[in-house]
Amino acid sequence: MATASVDVPGPSDAELIDAVRAGDTGSYGPLYERHVSSAYNLARQLTRSTSEADDLVAEAFAKVLDTLRAAGVRTPRSAPTADALRHTAYDKTRRDRKLELAEDVSTVASAEAVSVPFKDTAMSGLERSLAAKAFARLPGAWQAVLWHTEIEGQTPAEVAPILG
């Protein structure tokens, strides 16, 4: 949010922001007090309940503080709470879309049959490489037996004549 147009006693937003950037987190209190009311007004427009507005304001102000304290991050010269509120609300909306709420756990359990199981490609690659190394270390006859029984699906009786 931009600095209020009326004269506010004490340091300006820019001075408070510079102090917070310099490590004086106590300067964030006056900045918070100066902008919290308008932040709640905007949060109430972006949310459906008072508790959601409270959460949104708290998370947005925490993000602003983290941004101001981050070394090397270029921040505006005025308190960016309105932008932080909007971005936090958008992030929350995206997170909420990914959630599926169910009244009954059994409906979630029956949905498991439809869901796609997780496949860790990194672990699959590791398992393949370890299996290939182990296979390569086997003697030739054992490799042939393993290949014919596991890959070709033949029985040991069918493999015996092949290997003599």
Backbone as a printed PyTorch tensor [residue, N CA C, xyz], in Angstrom:
tensor([[[  0.8280,  -1.1690,   0.0000],
         [  0.0000,   0.0000,   0.0000],
         [  0.8710,   1.2290,   0.0000]],

        [[  0.4230,   2.2400,  -0.6270],
         [  1.1780,   3.4940,  -0.6520],
         [  1.0130,   4.2060,   0.6720]],

        [[  1.9180,   5.1020,   0.9270],
         [  1.8450,   5.8970,   2.1450],
         [  0.5560,   6.7030,   2.1380]],

        [[ -0.0770,   6.7950,   3.3060],
         [ -1.3290,   7.5410,   3.4180],
         [ -1.1070,   8.9960,   3.0300]],

        [[ -2.1310,   9.5930,   2.4540],
         [ -2.0000,  10.9710,   1.9940],
         [ -2.0030,  11.9600,   3.1520]],

        [[ -2.5690,  11.5640,   4.2920],
         [ -2.5590,  12.4650,   5.4460],
         [ -1.2090,  12.3690,   6.1350]],

        [[ -0.8530,  13.4220,   6.8610],
         [  0.4190,  13.3990,   7.5810],
         [  0.3160,  12.4230,   8.7480]],

        [[  1.2460,  11.4940,   8.7790],
         [  1.2940,  10.5020,   9.8400],
         [  2.4680,  10.8720,  10.7310]],

        [[  2.2410,  10.9520,  12.0370],
         [  3.3520,  11.3020,  12.9160],
         [  4.4220,  10.2050,  12.9040]],

        [[  5.6610,  10.6170,  13.0720],
         [  6.7600,   9.6620,  13.1050],
         [  7.4040,   9.4970,  11.7350]],

        [[  8.2700,   8.5190,  11.6300],
         [  8.9920,   8.3000,  10.3810],
         [  8.0530,   7.8930,   9.2460]],

        [[  8.4770,   8.1700,   8.0230],
         [  7.6840,   7.7930,   6.8470],
         [  7.7890,   6.2900,   6.6160]],

        [[  6.9430,   5.7700,   5.7160],
         [  7.0100,   4.3550,   5.3540],
         [  8.3980,   4.0110,   4.8310]],

        [[  8.9350,   4.8450,   3.9870],
         [ 10.2460,   4.5900,   3.3900],
         [ 11.3250,   4.5050,   4.4680]],

        [[ 11.2430,   5.3760,   5.4590],
         [ 12.2330,   5.3380,   6.5460],
         [ 12.0860,   4.0720,   7.3880]],

        [[ 10.8500,   3.6750,   7.6500],
         [ 10.6170,   2.4580,   8.4180],
         [ 11.0920,   1.2250,   7.6410]],

        [[ 10.8090,   1.1970,   6.3370],
         [ 11.2450,   0.0850,   5.4920],
         [ 12.7680,  -0.0060,   5.4750]],

        [[ 13.4320,   1.1490,   5.3360],
         [ 14.8970,   1.1600,   5.3560],
         [ 15.4290,   0.6390,   6.6840]],

        [[ 14.7620,   0.9990,   7.7810],
         [ 15.1980,   0.5350,   9.1030],
         [ 15.0350,  -0.9870,   9.2230]],

        [[ 13.9120,  -1.5130,   8.7220],
         [ 13.6930,  -2.9640,   8.7640],
         [ 14.7390,  -3.6720,   7.9100]],

        [[ 15.0080,  -3.1400,   6.7200],
         [ 16.0500,  -3.7100,   5.8560],
         [ 17.4040,  -3.7200,   6.5440]],

        [[ 17.6590,  -2.7050,   7.3640],
         [ 18.9350,  -2.5940,   8.0750],
         [ 18.9870,  -3.5050,   9.2990]],

        [[ 17.8990,  -4.2090,   9.5980],
         [ 17.9040,  -5.1600,  10.7040],
         [ 17.0790,  -4.7560,  11.9050]],

        [[ 16.4680,  -3.5810,  11.8810],
         [ 15.6570,  -3.1200,  13.0080],
         [ 14.2200,  -3.6070,  12.8170]],

        [[ 13.9460,  -4.8530,  13.2540],
         [ 12.5990,  -5.4040,  13.0710],
         [ 11.5640,  -4.6820,  13.9320]],

        [[ 12.0030,  -3.9550,  14.9490],
         [ 11.0760,  -3.1670,  15.7640],
         [ 10.3970,  -2.0700,  14.9570]],

        [[ 11.0190,  -1.6540,  13.8740],
         [ 10.4150,  -0.6280,  13.0170],
         [  9.2560,  -1.1780,  12.1960]],

        [[  9.1100,  -2.4940,  12.2010],
         [  8.0060,  -3.0840,  11.4390],
         [  6.6750,  -2.8740,  12.1540]],

        [[  6.7060,  -2.7500,  13.4930],
         [  5.4770,  -2.5330,  14.2680],
         [  4.7110,  -1.2930,  13.8280]],

        [[  5.3650,  -0.1270,  13.7870],
         [  4.6410,   1.0690,  13.3380],
         [  4.1480,   0.9500,  11.8890]],

        [[  4.9240,   0.2830,  11.0590],
         [  4.5150,   0.0770,   9.6700],
         [  3.2610,  -0.7960,   9.6160]],

        [[  3.2670,  -1.8440,  10.4250],
         [  2.1050,  -2.7330,  10.5230],
         [  0.8830,  -1.9640,  11.0100]],

        [[  1.0410,  -1.2330,  12.1050],
         [ -0.0880,  -0.4850,  12.6670],
         [ -0.6580,   0.5290,  11.6920]],

        [[  0.2130,   1.0940,  10.8870],
         [ -0.1920,   2.1110,   9.9260],
         [ -1.0420,   1.5160,   8.7980]],

        [[ -0.8090,   0.2400,   8.4460],
         [ -1.4610,  -0.3310,   7.2540],
         [ -2.4130,  -1.4820,   7.5490]],

        [[ -2.5010,  -1.9360,   8.7890],
         [ -3.3100,  -3.1090,   9.0890],
         [ -4.7990,  -2.8800,   8.8380]],

        [[ -5.2950,  -1.6870,   9.1240],
         [ -6.7180,  -1.4160,   8.9370],
         [ -7.1210,  -1.5260,   7.4620]],

        [[ -6.3560,  -0.8920,   6.5980],
         [ -6.6840,  -0.9820,   5.1620],
         [ -6.4390,  -2.3960,   4.6370]],

        [[ -5.4730,  -3.1120,   5.2320],
         [ -5.2270,  -4.5010,   4.8160],
         [ -6.4450,  -5.3660,   5.1520]],

        [[ -7.0330,  -5.1550,   6.3480],
         [ -8.2340,  -5.9080,   6.7030],
         [ -9.4020,  -5.5700,   5.7780]],

        [[ -9.5270,  -4.2980,   5.4020],
         [-10.6030,  -3.9190,   4.4770],
         [-10.4780,  -4.6770,   3.1610]],

        [[ -9.2670,  -4.7440,   2.6180],
         [ -9.0530,  -5.4700,   1.3670],
         [ -9.2250,  -6.9680,   1.5730]],

        [[ -8.7220,  -7.4940,   2.6810],
         [ -8.8130,  -8.9340,   2.9480],
         [-10.2650,  -9.3820,   3.0490]],

        [[-11.1240,  -8.5610,   3.6300],
         [-12.5450,  -8.9130,   3.7360],
         [-13.2090,  -8.9970,   2.3640]],

        [[-12.7010,  -8.2110,   1.4200],
         [-13.2350,  -8.2680,   0.0540],
         [-12.7390,  -9.5090,  -0.6910]],

        [[-11.5640, -10.0110,  -0.3060],
         [-10.9550, -11.1420,  -1.0060],
         [-11.3240, -12.4970,  -0.4020]],

        [[-11.9330, -12.5000,   0.7830],
         [-12.2240, -13.7570,   1.4680],
         [-13.7040, -13.8860,   1.7820]],

        [[-14.0600, -15.0770,   2.3050],
         [-15.4580, -15.3530,   2.6030],
         [-15.8170, -15.2270,   4.0770]],

        [[-14.7990, -15.1480,   4.9350],
         [-15.1040, -15.0790,   6.3650],
         [-14.0640, -14.2250,   7.0820]],

        [[-14.4230, -13.8420,   8.2960],
         [-13.5190, -13.0330,   9.1080],
         [-12.2510, -13.8050,   9.4380]],

        [[-12.3890, -15.1030,   9.7230],
         [-11.2020, -15.8950,  10.0700],
         [-10.2650, -16.0290,   8.8650]],

        [[-10.8270, -16.1670,   7.6720],
         [ -9.9870, -16.2080,   6.4730],
         [ -9.2810, -14.8740,   6.2600]],

        [[ -9.9900, -13.7740,   6.5290],
         [ -9.3860, -12.4480,   6.3950],
         [ -8.2470, -12.2810,   7.3930]],

        [[ -8.4600, -12.7570,   8.6310],
         [ -7.3960, -12.7060,   9.6370],
         [ -6.1640, -13.4800,   9.1830]],

        [[ -6.3860, -14.6890,   8.6820],
         [ -5.2730, -15.5180,   8.2030],
         [ -4.5530, -14.8570,   7.0360]],

        [[ -5.3250, -14.2980,   6.1340],
         [ -4.7470, -13.6520,   4.9560],
         [ -3.8850, -12.4540,   5.3480]],

        [[ -4.3750, -11.6270,   6.2490],
         [ -3.6190, -10.4520,   6.6980],
         [ -2.3360, -10.8900,   7.4060]],

        [[ -2.4560, -11.8680,   8.2880],
         [ -1.2720, -12.3420,   9.0180],
         [ -0.2260, -12.9070,   8.0540]],

        [[ -0.6580, -13.7190,   7.1070],
         [  0.2900, -14.3180,   6.1590],
         [  0.9110, -13.2630,   5.2480]],

        [[  0.1010, -12.3020,   4.8110],
         [  0.6260, -11.2500,   3.9390],
         [  1.6570, -10.3920,   4.6640]],

        [[  1.3710, -10.0020,   5.8940],
         [  2.3340,  -9.1900,   6.6430],
         [  3.6080,  -9.9770,   6.9500]],

        [[  3.4580, -11.2750,   7.1870],
         [  4.6470, -12.1080,   7.4100],
         [  5.5030, -12.1670,   6.1440]],

        [[  4.8500, -12.2800,   4.9840],
         [  5.5920, -12.2980,   3.7140],
         [  6.3070, -10.9710,   3.4760]],

        [[  5.6310,  -9.8770,   3.7950],
         [  6.2410,  -8.5610,   3.6170],
         [  7.4790,  -8.4380,   4.5070]],

        [[  7.3410,  -8.8610,   5.7660],
         [  8.4860,  -8.8010,   6.6780],
         [  9.6340,  -9.6700,   6.1640]],

        [[  9.3310, -10.8810,   5.7190],
         [ 10.3750, -11.7650,   5.1760],
         [ 11.0550, -11.1240,   3.9740]],

        [[ 10.2810, -10.5030,   3.1190],
         [ 10.8370,  -9.8470,   1.9290],
         [ 11.7370,  -8.6860,   2.3240]],

        [[ 11.2910,  -7.8780,   3.2730],
         [ 12.0950,  -6.7340,   3.7020],
         [ 13.3960,  -7.1790,   4.3710]],

        [[ 13.3440,  -8.2960,   5.0790],
         [ 14.5320,  -8.7790,   5.7870],
         [ 15.4870,  -9.5500,   4.8760]],

        [[ 15.0120, -10.0050,   3.7120],
         [ 15.8540, -10.8050,   2.8130],
         [ 16.9740,  -9.9450,   2.2440]],

        [[ 18.1730, -10.4410,   2.3350],
         [ 19.3420,  -9.7010,   1.8360],
         [ 19.3240,  -9.6770,   0.3160]],

        [[ 19.5740,  -8.5400,  -0.2370],
         [ 19.6960,  -8.4010,  -1.6830],
         [ 18.3850,  -8.3150,  -2.4390]],

        [[ 17.2620,  -8.4310,  -1.7650],
         [ 15.9750,  -8.3520,  -2.4450],
         [ 15.5730,  -6.9000,  -2.5570]],

        [[ 15.2490,  -6.4780,  -3.7460],
         [ 14.8320,  -5.0860,  -3.9810],
         [ 13.3540,  -4.9730,  -3.6780]],

        [[ 13.0080,  -4.1300,  -2.7450],
         [ 11.6090,  -3.9480,  -2.3650],
         [ 11.2000,  -2.5070,  -2.6060]],

        [[  9.9090,  -2.2730,  -2.7040],
         [  9.4350,  -0.9030,  -2.9200],
         [  9.7210,  -0.0060,  -1.7320]],

        [[  9.5920,   1.2760,  -1.9430],
         [  9.8350,   2.2620,  -0.8850],
         [  8.5760,   2.4990,  -0.0500]],

        [[  7.4630,   1.8750,  -0.4100],
         [  6.2550,   1.9730,   0.4050],
         [  5.8340,   0.5540,   0.7840]],

        [[  5.0250,   0.4260,   1.8100],
         [  4.6250,  -0.8940,   2.3010],
         [  3.8140,  -1.6290,   1.2350]],

        [[  4.2900,  -2.7720,   0.7650],
         [  3.6110,  -3.4840,  -0.3260],
         [  2.5370,  -4.4430,   0.1660]],

        [[  1.7710,  -4.0510,   1.1630],
         [  0.8100,  -4.9800,   1.7510],
         [ -0.3440,  -5.3230,   0.8130]],

        [[ -0.8220,  -4.3910,   0.0100],
         [ -1.9400,  -4.6930,  -0.8980],
         [ -1.5180,  -5.7580,  -1.9030]],

        [[ -0.3420,  -5.6140,  -2.4810],
         [  0.1520,  -6.6260,  -3.4190],
         [  0.3420,  -7.9610,  -2.7130]],

        [[  0.9190,  -7.9240,  -1.5270],
         [  1.1410,  -9.1590,  -0.7700],
         [ -0.1910,  -9.8360,  -0.4390]],

        [[ -1.1950,  -9.0550,  -0.0890],
         [ -2.5240,  -9.6120,   0.1930],
         [ -3.1070, -10.2870,  -1.0380]],

        [[ -3.0430,  -9.6160,  -2.1670],
         [ -3.5940, -10.1940,  -3.3940],
         [ -2.8590, -11.4780,  -3.7720]],

        [[ -1.5230, -11.4460,  -3.7290],
         [ -0.7530, -12.6320,  -4.0990],
         [ -1.0030, -13.7820,  -3.1210]],

        [[ -1.1250, -13.4710,  -1.8520],
         [ -1.4050, -14.4970,  -0.8520],
         [ -2.7930, -15.0870,  -1.0780]],

        [[ -3.7630, -14.2430,  -1.4010],
         [ -5.1180, -14.7310,  -1.6900],
         [ -5.1170, -15.6150,  -2.9320]],

        [[ -4.3820, -15.2310,  -3.9790],
         [ -4.3000, -16.0490,  -5.1890],
         [ -3.6500, -17.3950,  -4.8860]],

        [[ -2.5740, -17.3670,  -4.0930],
         [ -1.8920, -18.6100,  -3.7300],
         [ -2.8180, -19.5360,  -2.9490]],

        [[ -3.5780, -18.9590,  -2.0170],
         [ -4.5050, -19.7530,  -1.2160],
         [ -5.5940, -20.3460,  -2.0970]],

        [[ -6.0870, -19.5880,  -3.0490],
         [ -7.1230, -20.0900,  -3.9530],
         [ -6.5920, -21.2630,  -4.7630]],

        [[ -5.3580, -21.1400,  -5.2570],
         [ -4.7490, -22.2490,  -6.0130],
         [ -4.5850, -23.4810,  -5.1280]],

        [[ -4.1430, -23.2870,  -3.8820],
         [ -3.9840, -24.4280,  -2.9710],
         [ -5.3330, -25.0790,  -2.6880]],

        [[ -6.3610, -24.2680,  -2.4580],
         [ -7.6810, -24.7970,  -2.1210],
         [ -8.2860, -25.5710,  -3.2830]],

        [[ -7.9930, -25.1790,  -4.5110],
         [ -8.5190, -25.8980,  -5.6690],
         [ -7.9750, -27.3260,  -5.7240]],

        [[ -6.7720, -27.5210,  -5.1950],
         [ -6.1550, -28.8380,  -5.2400],
         [ -6.7080, -29.7670,  -4.1590]],

        [[ -7.4020, -29.2070,  -3.1680],
         [ -7.9550, -30.0060,  -2.0820],
         [ -9.3140, -30.5570,  -2.4660]],

        [[ -9.5480, -31.8240,  -2.1050],
         [-10.8680, -32.4070,  -2.2700],
         [-11.3790, -32.7410,  -0.8900]],

        [[-12.4220, -32.0550,  -0.4680],
         [-12.9820, -32.2920,   0.8530],
         [-14.1040, -33.3140,   0.7470]],

        [[-14.1400, -34.2270,   1.7070],
         [-15.1730, -35.2630,   1.6930],
         [-15.7930, -35.3510,   3.0780]],

        [[-17.0960, -35.5530,   3.1090],
         [-17.8110, -35.7160,   4.3650],
         [-17.4850, -37.0700,   4.9890]],

        [[-17.3130, -38.0830,   4.1400],
         [-17.1500, -39.4490,   4.5950],
         [-15.8360, -40.0200,   4.0730]],

        [[-15.0550, -40.6100,   4.9480],
         [-13.7570, -41.1640,   4.5530],
         [-13.9360, -42.3170,   3.5670]],

        [[-15.0240, -43.0470,   3.6670],
         [-15.2320, -44.1800,   2.7650],
         [-15.3390, -43.7270,   1.3140]],

        [[-15.8280, -42.5050,   1.0810],
         [-15.8780, -42.0150,  -0.3000],
         [-14.4810, -41.7480,  -0.8210]],

        [[-13.5780, -41.3480,   0.0540],
         [-12.1930, -41.1350,  -0.3490],
         [-11.5380, -42.4770,  -0.6130]],

        [[-11.8170, -43.4650,   0.2370],
         [-11.2310, -44.7970,   0.0660],
         [-11.6800, -45.4210,  -1.2410]],

        [[-12.9550, -45.2360,  -1.6300],
         [-13.4270, -45.8050,  -2.8880],
         [-12.8470, -45.0570,  -4.0830]],

        [[-12.4470, -43.8110,  -3.8670],
         [-11.8410, -43.0420,  -4.9510],
         [-10.4230, -43.5140,  -5.2380]],

        [[ -9.8130, -44.2660,  -4.2890],
         [ -8.4600, -44.7570,  -4.5090],
         [ -8.3820, -45.6500,  -5.7350]],

        [[ -9.4430, -46.3880,  -6.0100],
         [ -9.4370, -47.2790,  -7.1620],
         [ -9.3070, -46.4910,  -8.4610]],

        [[ -9.7700, -45.2480,  -8.4590],
         [ -9.7290, -44.4210,  -9.6460],
         [ -8.4220, -43.6170,  -9.7240]],

        [[ -7.8080, -43.3660,  -8.5740],
         [ -6.6350, -42.5120,  -8.5470],
         [ -5.4320, -43.2050,  -9.1870]],

        [[ -4.5020, -42.3960,  -9.6300],
         [ -3.2930, -42.8960, -10.2650],
         [ -2.2290, -43.0640,  -9.1910]],

        [[ -1.6130, -44.2520,  -9.1030],
         [ -0.5860, -44.4370,  -8.0700],
         [  0.6480, -43.6050,  -8.3560]],

        [[  1.3240, -43.2130,  -7.2870],
         [  2.5380, -42.4150,  -7.4160],
         [  3.6660, -43.2960,  -7.9140]],

        [[  4.4200, -42.7970,  -8.8830],
         [  5.5710, -43.5280,  -9.4010],
         [  6.7800, -42.6090,  -9.2970]],

        [[  7.7350, -43.0210,  -8.4830],
         [  8.9490, -42.2410,  -8.2800],
         [  9.9470, -42.6210,  -9.3650]],

        [[ 10.1120, -41.7620, -10.3580],
         [ 10.9900, -42.0800, -11.4840],
         [ 12.4480, -42.1460, -11.0730]],

        [[ 12.8390, -41.3780, -10.0750],
         [ 14.2250, -41.4290,  -9.6100],
         [ 14.5250, -42.7940,  -8.9880]],

        [[ 13.6140, -43.3000,  -8.1650],
         [ 13.8110, -44.6130,  -7.5520],
         [ 13.7490, -45.7180,  -8.5960]],

        [[ 12.8670, -45.5900,  -9.5640],
         [ 12.7740, -46.5930, -10.6180],
         [ 14.0810, -46.6770, -11.3850]],

        [[ 14.6550, -45.5310, -11.7090],
         [ 15.9340, -45.5020, -12.4230],
         [ 17.0430, -46.1270, -11.6000]],

        [[ 17.0570, -45.8420, -10.3040],
         [ 18.0650, -46.4110,  -9.4100],
         [ 17.9070, -47.9260,  -9.3340]],

        [[ 16.6710, -48.3900,  -9.1660],
         [ 16.4250, -49.8280,  -9.0860],
         [ 16.8490, -50.5290, -10.3790]],

        [[ 16.5540, -49.9170, -11.5360],
         [ 16.9630, -50.5220, -12.8110],
         [ 18.4760, -50.6120, -12.9170]],

        [[ 19.1580, -49.5400, -12.5210],
         [ 20.6240, -49.5600, -12.6430],
         [ 21.2400, -50.5660, -11.6780]],

        [[ 20.7000, -50.6810, -10.4600],
         [ 21.2130, -51.6680,  -9.5130],
         [ 20.9420, -53.0860,  -9.9930]],

        [[ 19.7590, -53.3180, -10.5500],
         [ 19.4260, -54.6440, -11.0740],
         [ 20.3370, -54.9900, -12.2560]],

        [[ 20.5960, -54.0330, -13.1170],
         [ 21.4800, -54.2760, -14.2660],
         [ 22.8970, -54.5950, -13.8080]],

        [[ 23.3890, -53.9030, -12.7880],
         [ 24.7340, -54.1800, -12.2660],
         [ 24.7960, -55.5680, -11.6400]],

        [[ 23.7620, -55.9170, -10.8640],
         [ 23.7320, -57.2420, -10.2390],
         [ 23.6620, -58.3340, -11.2990]],

        [[ 22.8650, -58.1400, -12.3310],
         [ 22.7370, -59.1160, -13.4190],
         [ 24.0740, -59.2860, -14.1300]],

        [[ 24.7730, -58.1900, -14.3710],
         [ 26.0580, -58.2430, -15.0710],
         [ 27.1200, -58.9910, -14.2610]],

        [[ 27.0030, -59.0220, -12.9540],
         [ 27.9820, -59.7030, -12.1030],
         [ 27.7610, -61.2160, -12.0320]],

        [[ 26.5950, -61.6700, -12.4750],
         [ 26.3100, -63.1070, -12.4290],
         [ 27.1220, -63.8460, -13.4920]],

        [[ 27.4790, -65.1180, -13.2310],
         [ 28.1190, -65.9300, -14.2740],
         [ 27.1590, -66.1130, -15.4590]],

        [[ 27.6840, -66.3830, -16.6320],
         [ 26.8910, -66.4770, -17.8640],
         [ 25.7400, -67.4520, -17.8010]],

        [[ 25.9480, -68.6320, -17.2210],
         [ 24.8830, -69.6300, -17.1410],
         [ 23.7500, -69.1400, -16.2520]],

        [[ 24.0950, -68.4860, -15.1610],
         [ 23.0680, -67.9620, -14.2680],
         [ 22.2920, -66.8280, -14.9360]],

        [[ 22.9860, -66.0100, -15.7080],
         [ 22.3030, -64.9460, -16.4610],
         [ 21.2830, -65.5550, -17.4170]],

        [[ 21.6960, -66.6270, -18.0920],
         [ 20.7970, -67.2790, -19.0520],
         [ 19.5740, -67.8510, -18.3450]],

        [[ 19.7790, -68.5180, -17.2000],
         [ 18.6540, -69.0870, -16.4580],
         [ 17.7050, -67.9760, -16.0110]],

        [[ 18.2730, -66.9370, -15.4420],
         [ 17.4590, -65.8140, -14.9690],
         [ 16.6990, -65.1750, -16.1230]],

        [[ 17.3580, -64.9620, -17.2380],
         [ 16.7180, -64.3420, -18.4020],
         [ 15.5430, -65.1880, -18.8910]],

        [[ 15.8040, -66.4830, -19.0690],
         [ 14.7540, -67.3490, -19.6270],
         [ 13.5830, -67.5320, -18.6640]],

        [[ 13.8620, -67.5870, -17.3450],
         [ 12.7510, -67.8130, -16.4100],
         [ 11.9780, -66.5300, -16.1090]],

        [[ 12.6720, -65.4100, -15.9080],
         [ 11.9990, -64.1810, -15.5100],
         [ 11.5290, -63.3330, -16.6840]],

        [[ 12.3270, -63.2470, -17.7410],
         [ 11.9660, -62.3800, -18.8700],
         [ 11.1370, -63.1450, -19.9070]],

        [[ 11.6050, -64.3350, -20.2530],
         [ 10.8980, -65.1300, -21.2680],
         [  9.7190, -65.9050, -20.6790]],

        [[  9.6920, -66.0410, -19.3340],
         [  8.5710, -66.7260, -18.6830],
         [  8.6020, -68.2390, -18.8290]],

        [[  9.7500, -68.8020, -19.1070],
         [  9.8520, -70.2550, -19.2680],
         [ 10.0440, -70.9230, -17.9220]],

        [[  9.6640, -72.1830, -17.8430],
         [  9.8560, -72.9630, -16.6280],
         [ 11.2850, -73.4970, -16.5940]],

        [[ 11.7810, -73.8510, -15.4210],
         [ 13.1300, -74.4360, -15.3450],
         [ 13.2650, -75.6860, -16.2300]],

        [[ 12.1830, -76.4750, -16.3460],
         [ 12.2390, -77.6650, -17.2000],
         [ 12.4510, -77.2870, -18.6720]],

        [[ 11.8830, -76.1670, -19.0940],
         [ 12.0500, -75.7130, -20.4880],
         [ 13.4450, -75.1190, -20.7020]],

        [[ 14.0160, -74.5550, -19.6760],
         [ 15.3270, -73.9220, -19.7880],
         [ 16.4510, -74.9580, -19.7670]],

        [[ 16.2600, -76.0640, -19.0480],
         [ 17.3190, -77.0770, -18.8900],
         [ 17.8760, -77.5780, -20.2200]],

        [[ 17.0540, -77.9180, -21.2110],
         [ 17.6240, -78.3950, -22.4850],
         [ 18.4100, -77.3000, -23.2250]],

        [[ 18.0220, -76.0590, -23.0750],
         [ 18.7010, -74.9560, -23.7500],
         [ 20.1290, -74.8390, -23.2180]],

        [[ 20.2910, -75.0370, -21.9050],
         [ 21.5900, -74.8730, -21.2770],
         [ 22.3990, -76.1940, -21.2460]],

        [[ 21.7670, -77.2840, -21.6890],
         [ 22.4820, -78.5690, -21.7330],
         [ 22.4980, -79.1710, -20.3770]]])
